[in-house]
Amino acid sequence: MDAAQNIIVKEDNCGALDFTEINRHEKIGGFGDSFEEKIYGKTLAQSIIKDNEIIIDAGTTIDKNILDRINEYQIEKVRIRSVLTCNTE
């Protein structure tokens, strides 16, 4: 969960190099959000690769269609950007 409030990033790429790794089976905090809820609307920091093939490119915003692909390929973890690490001016 990103704890940023009232932060609006208007750039397509804010220059964030850091990322947060979200694991499907890891329970973080006491909110009980599902894996899908934790990653929905976030931007992939790294491409998702399955069997040496890129199935979703880095920089992709995770929407319902992307969630469906992540579940279809049974992806266990994703690395996402956080507004907390943006380098924008």
C-alpha positions in Angstrom: 0.0 0.0 0.0 1.3 3.4 -0.9 0.7 5.9 1.9 1.0 9.0 -0.2 -1.9 11.4 -0.1 -2.6 14.4 -2.2 0.3 13.6 -4.6 -0.5 13.9 -8.3 2.1 12.9 -10.8 1.4 14.3 -14.2 4.4 12.9 -16.0 4.3 9.6 -17.9 7.6 8.7 -16.4 8.6 10.4 -13.2 12.1 8.9 -13.2 11.6 6.5 -10.4 14.4 3.9 -10.3 13.3 2.3 -7.0 10.5 -0.2 -6.8 8.3 -2.2 -4.4 8.0 -5.9 -4.9 4.5 -7.2 -4.2 4.3 -11.0 -3.6 0.9 -12.7 -4.2 1.2 -14.7 -0.9 2.8 -12.2 1.4 0.6 -10.5 3.9 1.7 -7.0 4.6 0.0 -5.0 7.3 -3.4 -5.7 8.7 -5.6 -4.4 5.8 -6.2 -7.7 4.1 -6.0 -6.4 0.6 -5.8 -9.0 -2.1 -2.8 -9.2 -4.4 -4.9 -7.7 -7.2 -6.0 -4.8 -5.0 -2.4 -4.0 -4.0 -1.2 -3.8 -7.6 -4.3 -2.4 -9.5 -3.6 1.1 -10.9 0.2 0.8 -10.3 2.9 1.0 -12.9 5.2 -1.9 -13.5 8.8 -1.1 -12.7 10.1 -4.2 -14.5 8.7 -6.3 -17.3 7.0 -9.5 -16.4 8.8 -12.5 -18.0 7.4 -16.0 -18.2 9.4 -18.8 -19.9 12.0 -16.3 -21.2 9.2 -14.3 -22.9 8.1 -10.8 -22.0 4.4 -11.0 -21.4 3.9 -7.5 -20.0 6.3 -4.6 -20.6 7.8 -2.4 -17.9 6.0 1.0 -17.7 2.6 -0.6 -18.2 -0.2 0.6 -15.9 -2.0 -2.4 -14.3 -5.7 -2.3 -15.3 -8.3 -5.0 -15.4 -7.0 -6.5 -18.6 -3.4 -6.6 -17.3 -4.7 -8.2 -14.0 -6.4 -10.9 -16.1 -3.1 -11.6 -17.8 -1.1 -11.7 -14.6 -3.6 -14.2 -13.2 -3.8 -16.2 -16.4 0.0 -16.7 -16.3 -0.1 -17.3 -12.5 2.5 -14.6 -11.8 3.5 -14.7 -8.1 5.2 -11.3 -7.7 5.5 -8.0 -9.5 7.7 -5.0 -9.1 5.9 -1.7 -9.2 6.8 1.9 -9.0 5.7 4.1 -6.2 4.8 7.7 -6.1 6.9 7.9 -3.0 10.0 7.4 -5.0 9.3 9.7 -7.9 12.2 12.0 -9.0 10.0 14.6 -10.8 10.4 18.3 -10.2 
